[in-house]
């Protein structure tokens, strides 16, 4: 089985729990690794957006990467977020991290400095040349300030064999469809948005890297599993009880929402690192109601 196959389905975009003092809470991280694996996710994505990676020092990222790999102990594949807005910094991470036991890296389009499409291509060319692991591209214009077009994505995939997929969070379903229609055989197209994951699979996509799978893995896996089997009416019905909860996860931003939900269930604390702040009492009450009403535990 190739990486292209083992990284289809649902990847849980893992949170980074913190103690009330703002240090990494490793016992809680251990619980989260076990929780999502027991919930049936196909693989884990550590050090992505949901992990509050921009506020983690590179040394902390390296420790988390090793910790998650060792705790998972081969039970599911691991993808590690390795990205940044300086190409040379991304190469520093590739040198710094102990990547043994991981199956791929997830690398976001450079943010803030708003490169051109040619700049994006050249960035991923260099990352491709230096990465010891297969690469999943990550396109999320709402956070980075630049959208990687379907044309650029397809150019990268044609030119670099170790680029095996993309997490598409542009929200542009026509753009996602173009990548699906024109991709090389075996290239993964993964939704970066929980709310449209079933639609992306319906259109030929391969799965989703999910925030909701952190908090509600069993329910989310049920819906996506039916979609992957082509049972889309059943998938839509299964997702109905999750719909309001997924909206709540993003009502005050990510990962504020998912940490609030997980804290409500007693799995982790709700501490964030500034400039992010924890969810409001109103959001917590909303999750208490939804978890009780739809039996989401």
Backbone torsions as a table, in degrees:
resi	resn	phi	psi	omega
1	UNK	NA	133.4	-177.5
2	UNK	-90.7	167.9	175.4
3	UNK	-58.9	-32.7	-179.0
4	UNK	-60.2	-33.4	-179.8
5	UNK	-85.2	-43.5	-175.3
6	UNK	-70.1	-15.8	179.8
7	UNK	-106.7	20.1	166.7
8	UNK	-90.2	176.2	-178.2
9	UNK	86.4	-136.3	-174.8
10	UNK	-114.1	121.0	170.0
11	UNK	-105.0	127.9	178.1
12	UNK	-83.5	119.8	177.5
13	UNK	-80.0	93.7	-166.1
14	UNK	-68.0	138.2	173.3
15	UNK	-76.4	163.6	168.9
16	UNK	-110.8	104.9	178.7
17	UNK	-71.2	144.3	176.4
18	UNK	-121.3	151.4	170.6
19	UNK	-72.5	166.9	176.9
20	UNK	-56.7	-24.3	179.0
21	UNK	-84.8	-4.9	177.3
22	UNK	92.9	8.7	174.9
23	UNK	-87.1	160.8	178.7
24	UNK	-67.4	129.7	-178.0
25	UNK	-96.2	91.5	-174.7
26	UNK	-67.7	-38.0	174.4
27	UNK	-59.5	-38.9	178.1
28	UNK	-69.7	-36.7	176.1
29	UNK	-62.5	-40.0	176.4
30	UNK	-59.6	-45.1	178.3
31	UNK	-61.3	-39.5	-178.1
32	UNK	-67.2	-41.5	177.6
33	UNK	-58.7	-47.3	179.8
34	UNK	-65.7	-39.5	-176.2
35	UNK	-62.5	-46.4	-177.7
36	UNK	-73.9	-33.0	176.5
37	UNK	-67.0	-45.8	177.6
38	UNK	-63.2	-27.3	177.9
39	UNK	-76.5	-6.5	171.9
40	UNK	97.7	10.0	-177.6
41	UNK	-64.2	154.0	-176.9
42	UNK	-79.3	-30.9	178.2
43	UNK	-162.5	170.8	-179.3
44	UNK	-116.9	137.8	172.4
45	UNK	-113.5	112.1	178.5
46	UNK	-102.3	151.4	174.8
47	UNK	68.2	35.0	171.6
48	UNK	-96.5	-161.3	178.9
49	UNK	-58.8	-45.0	-175.6
50	UNK	-65.1	-19.5	-179.9
51	UNK	-83.1	4.3	-175.9
52	UNK	56.7	36.2	-175.3
53	UNK	-56.1	-34.9	179.5
54	UNK	-60.1	-21.2	-179.9
55	UNK	-99.8	3.8	178.2
56	UNK	-94.7	132.9	173.0
57	UNK	-66.9	153.6	-177.6
58	UNK	-59.4	-33.9	178.4
59	UNK	-66.7	-38.6	177.2
60	UNK	-64.9	-40.9	178.9
61	UNK	-60.5	-42.7	-179.2
62	UNK	-62.5	-40.8	179.8
63	UNK	-67.6	-43.7	179.2
64	UNK	-60.9	-43.8	179.6
65	UNK	-55.9	-48.4	-178.6
66	UNK	-66.1	-40.3	-176.9
67	UNK	-63.9	-45.4	-178.6
68	UNK	-65.2	-43.2	178.7
69	UNK	-59.2	-45.2	-176.8
70	UNK	-71.1	-36.6	179.1
71	UNK	-69.7	-39.0	178.3
72	UNK	-64.9	-33.5	172.7
73	UNK	50.9	40.6	175.3
74	UNK	80.0	2.5	-179.2
75	UNK	-68.6	-35.6	174.3
76	UNK	-140.1	157.3	174.1
77	UNK	-65.0	156.6	179.5
78	UNK	-123.5	132.5	171.6
79	UNK	-114.9	135.0	-178.3
80	UNK	-113.2	132.8	174.7
81	UNK	-72.2	120.8	177.3
82	UNK	-134.9	96.8	-176.2
83	UNK	-154.2	176.5	178.7
84	UNK	170.7	175.4	-179.6
85	UNK	-99.3	7.7	171.6
86	UNK	-124.1	119.5	-177.4
87	UNK	-58.0	-40.9	-179.6
88	UNK	-64.8	-32.1	177.4
89	UNK	-68.2	-36.1	176.5
90	UNK	-62.5	-40.5	177.7
91	UNK	-65.5	-35.9	175.1
92	UNK	-59.1	-43.0	179.4
93	UNK	-64.1	-41.3	178.9
94	UNK	-60.9	-33.1	177.6
95	UNK	-78.9	-34.9	-172.3
96	UNK	-78.1	-38.1	-173.7
97	UNK	-78.4	143.0	169.8
98	UNK	-88.0	102.5	-171.7
99	UNK	-91.1	2.1	-179.3
100	UNK	-61.5	129.9	180.0
101	UNK	95.5	-9.0	174.3
102	UNK	-92.4	153.3	-177.7
103	UNK	-99.9	-22.7	-177.6
104	UNK	-166.0	167.4	169.1
105	UNK	-112.9	151.4	172.8
106	UNK	-109.1	120.6	-172.5
107	UNK	-124.6	116.0	-174.8
108	UNK	-78.0	151.5	172.0
109	UNK	-61.8	138.2	-178.9
110	UNK	-55.9	136.1	-173.1
111	UNK	-106.2	163.3	173.6
112	UNK	72.2	-46.7	-177.8
113	UNK	-83.2	-3.4	169.6
114	UNK	50.6	65.0	178.9
115	UNK	-67.7	158.1	173.1
116	UNK	-72.1	173.9	176.4
117	UNK	-62.0	-36.4	177.1
118	UNK	-66.9	-37.5	176.9
119	UNK	-63.7	-40.4	176.7
120	UNK	-62.3	-44.0	179.2
121	UNK	-60.2	-47.4	-177.9
122	UNK	-65.7	-36.5	176.9
123	UNK	-59.7	-52.1	-177.3
124	UNK	-71.8	-23.8	172.6
125	UNK	-60.7	-47.5	-179.3
126	UNK	-66.7	-44.3	178.6
127	UNK	-60.4	-42.4	178.9
128	UNK	-60.2	-41.2	-178.1
129	UNK	-67.8	-23.1	-174.7
130	UNK	-110.0	-13.0	-175.2
131	UNK	-79.6	128.6	176.0
132	UNK	-79.6	-8.2	-178.0
133	UNK	-119.9	157.4	171.6
134	UNK	-57.4	155.7	-173.5
135	UNK	-120.1	132.3	167.5
136	UNK	-106.6	121.1	177.0
137	UNK	-70.8	155.4	179.9
138	UNK	-134.9	111.5	-178.2
139	UNK	-110.2	113.5	-178.4
140	UNK	-145.4	79.5	-172.9
141	UNK	-59.6	-30.1	-178.8
142	UNK	-62.8	-23.4	178.2
143	UNK	-104.4	-30.7	-172.4
144	UNK	-94.0	-23.3	-178.0
145	UNK	89.0	0.3	178.1
146	UNK	-143.4	134.7	176.5
147	UNK	-96.8	129.0	173.1
148	UNK	-85.7	117.5	-175.1
149	UNK	-68.6	162.0	175.2
150	UNK	-58.9	-38.7	-179.4
151	UNK	-60.4	-43.9	179.7
152	UNK	-68.3	-43.1	177.1
153	UNK	-56.5	-47.2	-177.6
154	UNK	-67.9	-34.8	176.5
155	UNK	-63.0	-44.2	179.3
156	UNK	-62.4	-44.9	-177.0
157	UNK	-66.4	-33.1	178.9
158	UNK	-70.1	-34.1	-170.8
159	UNK	-91.3	-22.5	-173.3
160	UNK	-128.8	108.1	-173.0
161	UNK	-65.0	-25.3	-177.8
162	UNK	-85.6	2.2	170.3
163	UNK	-89.5	107.9	-168.0
164	UNK	-106.3	-5.1	-178.4
165	UNK	-177.2	179.3	176.7
166	UNK	-142.8	136.7	165.9
167	UNK	-90.9	109.5	-174.3
168	UNK	-100.0	107.5	179.5
169	UNK	-120.6	30.5	178.1
170	UNK	-72.7	-23.2	-175.2
171	UNK	78.4	-2.0	-178.7
172	UNK	-94.1	98.0	-173.8
173	UNK	-65.1	-30.0	177.5
174	UNK	-67.9	-39.3	176.9
175	UNK	-64.7	-44.2	178.7
176	UNK	-61.7	-41.6	179.6
177	UNK	-62.6	-38.8	179.1
178	UNK	-62.5	-41.2	177.7
179	UNK	-64.6	-43.0	178.4
180	UNK	-59.4	-44.8	-174.6
181	UNK	-69.8	-32.9	-171.0
182	UNK	-109.9	2.1	-176.0
183	UNK	-67.7	155.8	171.0
184	UNK	-66.7	157.6	179.1
185	UNK	-59.1	132.9	177.5
186	UNK	88.9	-7.4	-179.1
187	UNK	-74.3	127.4	-177.1
188	UNK	-80.2	132.5	169.0
189	UNK	-117.4	113.1	-174.9
190	UNK	-115.0	131.3	176.0
191	UNK	-67.3	139.4	173.0
192	UNK	-101.0	6.0	-179.0
193	UNK	-126.4	120.0	-179.9
194	UNK	-58.2	-38.7	-173.3
195	UNK	-66.3	-24.7	179.9
196	UNK	-113.1	12.7	-175.4
197	UNK	-60.1	-43.7	-179.4
198	UNK	-64.6	-39.7	179.1
199	UNK	-64.6	-39.4	177.9
200	UNK	-63.1	-41.7	177.7
201	UNK	-66.0	-41.1	177.6
202	UNK	-57.5	-33.3	-178.2
203	UNK	-87.0	0.0	177.3
204	UNK	114.3	2.1	178.2
205	UNK	-71.5	172.4	-169.2
206	UNK	-108.8	-5.0	-179.4
207	UNK	151.7	-152.5	-173.1
208	UNK	-154.3	142.4	165.4
209	UNK	-99.1	114.7	-157.6
210	UNK	-117.2	138.1	169.0
211	UNK	-79.2	-43.2	-176.4
212	UNK	-60.8	-29.7	-179.6
213	UNK	-66.2	-17.0	171.3
214	UNK	-64.6	-48.1	-170.3
215	UNK	-91.3	-39.9	-172.3
216	UNK	-128.9	57.4	-171.4
217	UNK	-61.5	-42.2	-177.4
218	UNK	-60.7	-49.8	-177.9
219	UNK	-65.6	-41.2	-178.3
220	UNK	-67.5	-41.9	179.3
221	UNK	-64.1	-34.3	178.3
222	UNK	-61.2	-47.0	-178.4
223	UNK	-66.5	-47.3	-177.4
224	UNK	-69.6	-35.2	177.7
225	UNK	-60.0	-42.8	178.0
226	UNK	-65.6	-38.6	178.4
227	UNK	-63.4	-41.5	-178.6
228	UNK	-68.4	-22.0	175.7
229	UNK	-87.5	0.1	-179.8
230	UNK	83.3	9.8	-179.2
231	UNK	-95.9	72.0	-166.4
232	UNK	-74.1	-33.2	176.5
233	UNK	-62.9	-41.9	178.1
234	UNK	-68.2	-36.6	178.5
235	UNK	-63.6	-45.2	178.9
236	UNK	-61.4	-40.6	179.9
237	UNK	-66.1	-41.4	179.4
238	UNK	-65.6	-33.0	-178.5
239	UNK	-75.6	-19.9	-176.4
240	UNK	-55.2	-43.9	-177.4
241	UNK	-72.5	-13.9	177.4
242	UNK	-94.2	-18.3	-170.4
243	UNK	-53.6	-48.9	-178.9
244	UNK	-66.6	-36.5	179.7
245	UNK	-67.4	-40.0	177.9
246	UNK	-63.2	-41.6	176.8
247	UNK	-61.0	-40.5	179.9
248	UNK	-65.5	-33.3	179.8
249	UNK	-58.7	-28.9	-175.3
250	UNK	-110.6	3.6	-175.7
251	UNK	-62.7	-34.0	179.1
252	UNK	-118.7	20.9	177.2
253	UNK	96.1	161.9	179.2
254	UNK	-113.4	132.5	9.9
255	UNK	-96.5	19.0	178.4
256	UNK	-53.1	-46.6	-176.0
257	UNK	-65.5	-47.8	-176.0
258	UNK	-69.5	-33.7	175.7
259	UNK	-67.4	-35.6	176.7
260	UNK	-64.1	-43.7	179.4
261	UNK	-63.6	-46.5	-179.0
262	UNK	-65.2	-35.7	176.8
263	UNK	-67.0	-40.2	177.5
264	UNK	-59.0	-34.7	180.0
265	UNK	-86.7	-2.0	175.7
266	UNK	81.0	16.2	-177.8
267	UNK	-85.3	-38.7	179.4
268	UNK	-144.1	172.3	170.5
269	UNK	-82.7	170.9	-177.6
270	UNK	-104.6	19.2	-179.2
271	UNK	-67.4	135.3	175.4
272	UNK	-117.2	162.7	170.0
273	UNK	-99.0	132.6	177.2
274	UNK	-55.4	142.5	17.0
275	UNK	-86.8	4.3	175.3
276	UNK	-81.7	148.9	178.3
277	UNK	-128.1	159.2	-175.2
278	UNK	-70.4	163.0	-178.3
279	UNK	-63.0	154.8	-179.4
280	UNK	-75.4	160.9	173.8
281	UNK	-56.0	-33.9	179.1
282	UNK	-64.2	-39.8	178.9
283	UNK	-67.5	-41.2	178.6
284	UNK	-60.6	-43.4	178.2
285	UNK	-62.5	-37.3	178.4
286	UNK	-62.5	-43.6	178.6
287	UNK	-67.7	-40.3	178.5
288	UNK	-56.6	-42.7	-179.3
289	UNK	-67.7	-46.6	-176.6
290	UNK	-66.7	-42.2	-179.4
291	UNK	-63.6	-40.2	178.8
292	UNK	-70.4	-45.6	-173.9
293	UNK	-66.3	-39.9	-174.8
294	UNK	-105.7	7.3	178.3
295	UNK	52.0	58.2	-173.7
296	UNK	-91.2	-2.5	-178.9
297	UNK	-65.7	NA	NA
